[in-house]
Amino acid sequence: PGLILAHRHGGDRQIWEGFAAFARGLGYLSVAVDLHGLGGETDDWRGELAALAAAKAALLEHGADPENLAVLGEELGASLALLYALDEPAMQAVVMLSPGLELRGIDAESAIRRLKDCPVLILSAQNDAYAASSAAALKAAAPVFAEAQSYSGAAQGADLFAANVGAMSQVTQWLKSVIGPKSP
């Protein structure tokens, strides 16, 4: 199975290093992308969506199963992951860390309502009020299977993994149930 990893506004792909290494140990291929346009003034996300498409192509080139792909994103990257999954039927799952209902012109609540055949896992911290309330609203709005997990503290995005022992395992267990890897 293959994973596309999208970072938050102001971040870079390095934030995903720990998760990617953990997932690799469980049999996942992953590509963390640098979304260069996230610091710009534009709300035209075509460049970032093209970067996610390039990541998918790289995964397939390196042997990822085209029928077992997921996209994960943190904060604004979570919204972009959702948009990408809407237009890319090969995406079998979306994982959103610290999402927002509306971030830089992306209406995630409207987007999730259009999602078909693509389960969603939504993670947030209890003391990150905006992400926690957004997670609840997104779960309620999803017409597909959606699961929300709330963690103690105020960590945001991929920092949830460092702040909450077991969070990486919970995400990969959820992914395993959706995209594998399948046990022999």
N, C-alpha and C positions, 0 to 999 in steps of 0.2 A: 504493500500500500504506500501511497505517496501523500505527503503533506506540504502545502504551500503556507508559508508563515509571513504575515504582514504586520509591521510595527506601527506604533502610534505616531501622531504628529510630533515632530521634534526629535524623534528617535532614529534608530537605524537597525539593521538586521542583527547586530551583535546581541540585542536583548534576548534573542531566541537561542543563543548558543547552548545554554544548559538544557533547555527542553529538547532541542534537536539531538543532542548527544544521548539523552535519556531515551528518546523515541528510537534512535538508531539501534540502541541496544536491545530493543524489543522487536526489531524487524521493519521499521518504517524508513523509507527514504524521505528526505525533506529538503526543501529549498527555502531559505529565508531571503526575502527580497528587500532591497533598499528602494523605498518609494520617494524619489527625489522631489516630487511636486508637492509634498505635504507641507513644505514651509512657504509655499507661494501664496499669492493673493487670489488665485483663481479657484473657482469651484468646478472646473472642467477636469474630471477624473479619468479621462481617456488614457492618459499616459500611465497612470497607476494601474488601471485595469489591464493595459497592454503588458505591463511588467508582471502582473499575476499570470497572464496568459503565457508569457515567456517562461515563467517558472514551471508552469504545467508542462510545456514542451520539454524543458530540461529534465523534469522528472521522468517523462515517458522515454526520452532518449537514454536515460540511465537505468531503465528496466522497471519502472513503476507500473503496476497493474492499472490500465486505463479505466477499469471498472471499479477501482477502489481508491478514490482520491478525495481528499478533504482540504478545506481552506480554513486557516485559523488566523484571527486578527485580534489586536489589542487596541482599544479605544477607537480612534478614527480608522485604524486598520481593520477593526471588526466591522465597521460599516462598509468599508470597501470590500471585505471578504463576502459580506452578504450580497452586495451589488454584483460581484463577480459570479457568485453561485446562481444568481437569477438568470444570468445570460450564458452560463456554461453548464449544459446538462450533464457533463462528465463529473461534476462535483457531487459527491455522494453524502457529504456532511459539511456543516459549518460549525466552528467553535468561536464564540465571541467572548473576549475577556474585557471586562469593564466597558460595556457598550454605552452609547448614548442614543437617545431617541432622535436627536437632531444634532449633527455635528458638521459644521462647515458646509451647510447646504445639502447634506444627505439626510433624508427623512427615513430612518431605519424602520420606524413603525409601519409606514406605507410599504416599504420594500419587503418586510417580512410577511406581510399579508399576501404578497404575490408568489411566495415560495411554494414550490410543488416538489414532492418526492425527495426532499432533502432535509433530514433531521438536523436540529440545532441544539447545541449545548451552550448555555450562557452562564458565565462565571462573573461574580462581583464580590466585593468586600462590604460587609455590613456598614462600616463607617465611611464608605464612599457613597454618600447619599444619592448623588445623581446617577451613578452607575447602578446602584441597587434598585432604585425606582425604575430606571430604564429597563433593567433586566426583567423585572416583574411585568412591566407593560409589554415588552417584546414577547415574553413567554405566553402571555394571555392573547396576544394578537396573532400568533403563529398558527396557520392552518395545518401545519405538519407537526410531527412529534417534536416537542421542544421540552428540554429539561433545563432547569435553572439550579445552580449551586451557589450558595452564599457562604463566604468565609469570614471569620472574625478579623478585626483590624481594619486598616484603611489602605492597604496596598492596592496599586492600580496596575492594570495590564498584566504583562508577563511577570511583574514583580510579585504577583499573587503566588507564583511557584516558590519563590524564596521565602515568603512570609508564612506559608502554610504547608507544613509537612504533609505529604500525601496528595497534594493537588495535582502534580504531574501524573501520578499513578491513576487518579480518578479520571483525568482527561483521557489517558491512553486506554484505560479499561472501557470507557464509553466509546472511544473510537474503535476499539477491537470489536465491540458488539455491532458496529455499523459497517466498517470497511475492512476489518481484519487487523493483523494477519490471522488467518485461520489456523487453528491447531491441526497438526498432521493427523 
